[in-house]
């Protein structure tokens, strides 16, 4: 007869065996083992949402930088707008670096190098390679965010 305030659930035998094993291993009752598992599951779901948010944020931020560079090339915006967008992107990268287990330092270093060559005449010839390298690094960071969220 169940205790007052308690409910019984049916679980597959394999699951019950795992619960019994964990109960012995941790020296806790089955309901505490289940409560801890649910708690960890809910925490993991929050982490997945957070890491997915950061993956989309880094991709969108980099897309904005590239759009701004394109507009600069066409003469629609001054270089100061590109620099402003680049600084916002760097701020985003630093947030991701400090709030997750994923390093964004590679992207930040490439952006610093990009801005140095961008201001020189010779830099215009090598810009495509830099943008390609930054694309690759941004993609690596986004992939790492999605992998760590699992």
C-alpha positions as CSV (number, residue, x, y, z in Angstrom):
1,X,0.0,0.0,0.0
2,X,1.5,3.3,-1.1
3,X,2.2,6.0,1.5
4,X,0.0,9.1,1.6
5,X,1.3,11.7,-0.8
6,X,3.3,9.2,-2.9
7,X,2.4,7.7,-6.3
8,X,3.6,4.6,-8.0
9,X,4.8,4.4,-11.6
10,X,5.5,1.4,-13.8
11,X,8.9,1.3,-15.5
12,X,10.5,-1.3,-17.8
13,X,12.4,-4.0,-15.9
14,X,15.7,-2.9,-17.5
15,X,15.2,0.6,-16.2
16,X,14.3,-0.7,-12.7
17,X,17.5,-2.8,-12.7
18,X,19.5,0.4,-13.4
19,X,17.7,2.2,-10.6
20,X,18.4,-0.6,-8.2
21,X,22.1,-0.6,-9.2
22,X,22.4,3.2,-8.7
23,X,20.5,3.0,-5.5
24,X,23.1,0.6,-4.1
25,X,26.0,2.5,-5.6
26,X,24.9,5.9,-4.1
27,X,23.3,4.5,-1.0
28,X,20.1,6.5,-1.7
29,X,16.5,5.6,-2.2
30,X,15.2,5.1,-5.7
31,X,13.2,8.3,-5.7
32,X,16.3,10.3,-4.9
33,X,18.2,8.6,-7.8
34,X,15.3,9.6,-10.1
35,X,15.1,13.1,-8.7
36,X,18.9,13.6,-9.4
37,X,18.5,12.2,-12.9
38,X,15.6,14.6,-13.7
39,X,17.5,17.5,-12.2
40,X,20.6,16.8,-14.4
41,X,18.4,16.3,-17.4
42,X,16.6,19.7,-16.9
43,X,20.0,21.4,-16.4
44,X,21.3,19.8,-19.6
45,X,18.3,21.1,-21.5
46,X,19.0,24.6,-20.3
47,X,22.6,24.3,-21.4
48,X,21.5,23.1,-24.9
49,X,19.3,26.1,-25.3
50,X,22.0,28.5,-24.1
51,X,24.7,27.0,-26.4
52,X,22.4,26.9,-29.4
53,X,21.7,30.6,-28.7
54,X,25.4,31.4,-28.7
55,X,26.0,29.4,-31.9
56,X,23.3,31.4,-33.8
57,X,24.6,34.6,-32.2
58,X,28.2,34.1,-33.5
59,X,27.0,33.2,-37.0
60,X,24.6,36.1,-37.2
61,X,27.2,38.6,-35.9
62,X,29.8,37.4,-38.4
63,X,27.2,37.7,-41.2
64,X,26.6,41.3,-40.1
65,X,30.3,42.1,-40.3
66,X,30.5,40.6,-43.8
67,X,27.5,42.6,-44.9
68,X,29.0,45.7,-43.6
69,X,32.3,45.0,-45.4
70,X,30.3,44.5,-48.6
71,X,28.5,47.8,-48.1
72,X,31.8,49.5,-47.5
73,X,33.2,48.0,-50.7
74,X,30.2,49.5,-52.6
75,X,30.8,52.9,-51.0
76,X,27.5,52.9,-49.0
77,X,29.1,53.1,-45.6
78,X,32.4,54.5,-44.3
79,X,35.2,52.4,-42.7
80,X,34.1,53.6,-39.3
81,X,30.9,51.6,-39.6
82,X,32.9,48.4,-40.5
83,X,35.1,49.0,-37.4
84,X,32.0,49.6,-35.2
85,X,30.4,46.3,-36.4
86,X,33.7,44.5,-36.0
87,X,34.0,45.8,-32.4
88,X,30.4,44.5,-31.7
89,X,31.4,41.1,-33.1
90,X,34.5,41.0,-30.9
91,X,32.3,41.9,-27.9
92,X,30.1,38.9,-28.8
93,X,33.1,36.6,-29.1
94,X,34.4,37.7,-25.7
95,X,31.0,37.0,-24.1
96,X,30.9,33.5,-25.7
97,X,34.5,32.9,-24.5
98,X,33.7,33.9,-20.9
99,X,30.3,32.3,-20.6
100,X,30.9,28.9,-22.2
101,X,33.6,26.2,-22.4
102,X,34.4,27.3,-26.0
103,X,37.4,29.4,-26.9
104,X,37.0,32.2,-29.4
105,X,40.5,33.5,-29.2
106,X,41.4,32.2,-32.7
107,X,38.7,34.3,-34.3
108,X,39.6,37.4,-32.2
109,X,43.3,37.1,-33.3
110,X,42.3,36.7,-37.0
111,X,40.0,39.8,-36.7
112,X,42.9,41.8,-35.2
113,X,45.2,40.7,-38.1
114,X,42.4,41.5,-40.6
115,X,41.9,45.0,-39.3
116,X,45.7,45.6,-39.5
117,X,45.9,44.6,-43.2
118,X,42.6,46.2,-44.0
119,X,44.0,49.6,-43.3
120,X,47.0,49.1,-45.7
121,X,46.9,49.3,-49.5
122,X,48.5,45.8,-49.8
123,X,45.8,44.4,-47.5
124,X,43.1,44.7,-50.1
125,X,44.8,42.0,-52.2
126,X,44.8,39.5,-49.3
127,X,41.4,40.2,-47.9
128,X,39.6,37.2,-49.4
129,X,42.0,34.7,-47.8
130,X,41.5,36.4,-44.4
131,X,37.7,36.3,-44.7
132,X,37.9,32.6,-45.7
133,X,40.1,31.9,-42.6
134,X,37.7,33.8,-40.4
135,X,34.8,31.9,-41.9
136,X,36.5,28.6,-41.0
137,X,37.3,29.7,-37.4
138,X,33.7,31.0,-36.9
139,X,32.4,27.7,-38.2
140,X,34.6,25.8,-35.8
141,X,33.4,27.8,-32.8
142,X,29.8,27.3,-33.8
143,X,30.3,23.6,-34.3
144,X,32.0,23.4,-30.8
145,X,29.1,25.2,-29.2
146,X,26.7,22.7,-30.7
147,X,28.8,19.7,-29.8
148,X,29.3,20.9,-26.2
149,X,25.6,21.4,-25.8
150,X,24.8,17.7,-26.3
